């Protein structure tokens, strides 16, 4: 089995390379002063350094639960399991469902696909359309697998957001077949227009809803979570504690301190949305100006812009040339089960500044 | 599959209960002021909040490598993989060797045994004697399994330390059969007299040496590591990054800052050794005074005191009574593959003060 293209790239590139590859948040937006204050308060109590319980500290689970409840999705701390990033949430669920079949979107998040392979889940890909998966294909697949992994908000890699109609169709199909939905939501808060309702909210007993502070706050704390029915949380706990006993208590206490001021977090989220919205617009404009042969839609949220040159260009071959000129992106074939080269590209637009965006696109254009 | 007795106990007990159960370090010994200074320095650079590479930040891997090299075990940062506690190190290796057979000590660390079960490793238990495993039994088992998990220094739960002779025998057997040793070393630095050489130092190509800052510094950073041949590190990296992308970068940068002053860390280690030595002596003395029917040796390092009432007492039944009187320990049967009740007990002596130690032992005595 091969390592993730993105993780290998992160190790290989130097500081001069313009990277549109990883899903890195903008460092300029980290609320460093507020986090410093939260840290200084949290470390007044030496318990922040000790072992803690496997499911995560009560305060943080309560705060996360409250955010769901405020959005109309009734949740208590017993529904929450803190994980070491939402990557670990996916790993735990893949281990829980190992050797089973699973319905996924195509294209889909390659990190999740690697996890599924590692735990011997057989993936059945369903075509992703502009408003979500193709429902007929999805129903046919889900009838057999009874398990699905979806990223309904600003999907990785495609930036697709599911329509309300398709969300309701998914609910009906999961219920009818008494299966499980894994709803991965790392980007849901990063909307430029409005937030869509979680599909899991209508499937409280049959869903695992995955969240993370990596994209909305900082990645290095490695704090994500799973929201699920209490019995399901109890079932997956043995896997969580086998993997790392518990996620960093240090990170958890600092986060819980930071989140006490809800208004501050909301203000921070709005700053990210505004900044990313501007960058998405600029990236899209520059693509249209410099490289109009790359067809795409301007994203409505999240961290990625996806598009295609059409079948004439092999973007996997192209990225090797781009690397020499010190610019990098993720070729679209990485997000498909069979990885057959195609003309698609995923661009991350959040981690570069305007100058780098323009320069990077020009460098790619020069490799065509 | 059942959850770990210790993890369940940690969730169930209240603050009034005297716990001799978990492997909790003493909170009084956390170097909170030095860690605060390291934290404040580290967070001056916003990169501490960003994603980092999967194997761990260079600075920390170099510092860990240097400690091995200084002890005569030549090591570079390429031999080190940072893990989310050494619990995750074990999980990664169990996943790497899934479905294989493995030779373990009996008794052994129950967290490791749970991980092996979860990854379908078939455990073959070898009797642990006062100076290490029974070599004849070990050789017979290892010839078949070609894989072993050992805790040679201040073993968990038995506090046993391997003699130099048995360490050399293990080296010969692993080499002759071209198998692998997983050497778990969370307690090696917590010696009261002297440090023993790592078995892995004579098996650099055929060993995974596991270390951790959880017992020597603080557990909540969740930082441990695997030291292995570079090719082996590359092979297990795919599992590491699938599980959680990377361990907390925030913790790693703070640790790297703290470890810059080697003398400070050494002084801290000596303080822990002195404190734990006093507590081990006191625990042993109080046992002899209050409950002389419990046979044991005073530990020479680590965090645990192990002994037995003999076959007349079922310590698994006893602990249920003890819980009602608000004192808890881990019954010895938890550390055996078949979990048949026996007269053995593992006491943690590092997390309680003198008053709690005396009171706790008296409470247990009253339940007999």
Interface residues (C-beta under 8 A of the other chain):
Chain A: X1 X2 X3 X4 X7 X10 X11 X22 X24 X25 X27 X30 X32 X35 X36 X39 X40 X43 X46 X47 X48 X49 X50 X51 X52 X53 X54 X55 X84 X85 X87 X88 X91 X95 X111 X114 X115 X118 X214 X218 X219 X220 X221 X222 X237 X238 X239 X241 X242 X243 X244 X245 X246 X247 X248 X249 X250 X251 X253
Chain B: X1 X2 X3 X4 X7 X10 X11 X22 X24 X25 X27 X30 X32 X35 X36 X39 X43 X46 X47 X48 X49 X50 X51 X52 X53 X54 X55 X84 X85 X87 X88 X91 X95 X111 X114 X115 X118 X214 X218 X219 X220 X221 X222 X237 X238 X239 X241 X242 X243 X244 X245 X246 X247 X248 X249 X250 X251 X253
